[in-house]
């Protein structure tokens, strides 16, 4: 019982401002546009009578939230049952408010209820359920966006972790004749360059960029580092580790890369520009 009462208070707190705004809107509309054939000589009488329409809307919405908290609650799950309940609750509010307006006009305002007047009543009473539905959709959309952002953040953290783990992997680079081999941690490799029948692997060793020369082809080395997304082909003679890129530079039609903490310039072919930009932006 305590829990239900707290849940009810939470709903009322959440929507009290909305209910007040709807009631005030109905009151002001009826006051200024005078859609019903009721005329009062005194301004105070007119204000008191027209405020009754706003009061009906406010009392009805508060009562509806109190008696049917499940129906008045915004739907976050978006399943079919909740959608039906939402439209059903809107229909109930429309019927009850229309009936209340008609009785108020007939017995308080002493107005004759015709089909045309009833049509106006229904149109005015349609506003609260429509606004509540739009509010519900907005709340649902905000909730889904929040979930998507949380999921996106979580996935990004997981990908960063996988990427970080992959960079901590140590690979063994072997020459074609198996005469030479070098074991390097992937995170330390800045770029790999082809040099005739050899491959130059540039890597950081205690803040010093060092070079390892292996008799091999760039294609063979590329096959080794291809599973790791940080390594990107930027030129027919060069593969670069995107984590070590400082900037992509351009002068007229010439493109080149600069490496962090180094004066090295890496050539870039136009055919690899798009892939390279994507790799840099995803860092």
C-alpha positions, 0 to 999 in steps of 0.5 A, a space after each residue: 500500500 505504501 509503495 502504491 501511494 509513493 508511486 502515485 505521488 511520483 506520477 502526480 509530481 511528474 505531471 502536475 505542471 503539465 496538468 496545470 498548463 493544460 487547464 490554464 490553456 483551456 481556461 484562456 481559450 474559452 475566455 478569449 475566444 468564447 466558443 459557447 453562447 454564454 454571456 455575462 455582464 460582469 467581468 468577474 462572473 465571466 472569469 469565474 464561469 470560464 475558470 470552471 472549464 479549466 477546473 474541470 480539466 484539472 480535476 479530471 486529470 488529477 482524478 484519472 491519475 489517482 484512480 488509474 495510475 497505470 493508464 496515466 503513466 507514460 509507456 516506455 516499453 512500447 509494446 502493443 498492450 501499452 499502446 492500446 491502454 494509452 489510446 483507451 485512456 485518451 478516449 476515457 478522458 475525452 468522453 468524461 471531459 466532454 460530458 462534464 463540459 456539457 453538464 456544466 454549460 447546461 446546468 451552470 451556464 444555462 446554455 442550450 446544448 445543440 449538436 454544433 455546441 457539442 461538436 465544439 465541446 468535443 474539439 476543445 476536450 480533444 486537446 488534453 488527450 492529444 497533448 498527453 499522447 504527444 508528451 508520452 511519445 516525447 518521454 518515450 523517445 527521450 527514454 529510448 535515446 537515453 538507452 541508446 546513448 548508454 548502449 553506445 557508450 558501453 559498446 565504445 568502451 568495450 571496443 576501446 578495451 578490445 582495441 587496447 588489448 589488441 595493441 598490447 599483443 606482441 607479434 613476431 616478424 620473420 624474414 622470408 628465409 627465416 634467418 632473422 626475426 623480431 618480436 615487437 609490441 603492436 602499440 610501439 610500431 609507428 609505421 612500416 615501410 617497403 624498401 626494395 626487397 626489404 621492409 623497414 619497421 619503425 617502432 618506439 623504444 623509450 621515446 626513440 624511433 628505431 628501425 628494424 630491417 627485415 628481408 620480406 615483402 610489405 604484402 606479407 607484413 600487411 597480412 600479419 597486421 591486417 587483423 588489427 584495425 589501427 594499421 592502415 595502408 596509406 601508400 603502396 610503400 607504407 602502412 601506418 599505425 593510426 594511433 601514432 598519426 599527428 596530422 594529415 597534411 596537404 599541399 596542392 595535390 600532395 598529401 602526407 602524414 606527420 608522426 607524433 613526437 617525430 619529424 618523419 613525413 609519411 607519403 599518402 596516396 589519394 586512393 587511400 585518403 578516405 580510409 585514412 580519414 576514417 581511421 583518424 576520426 575514429 581514434 
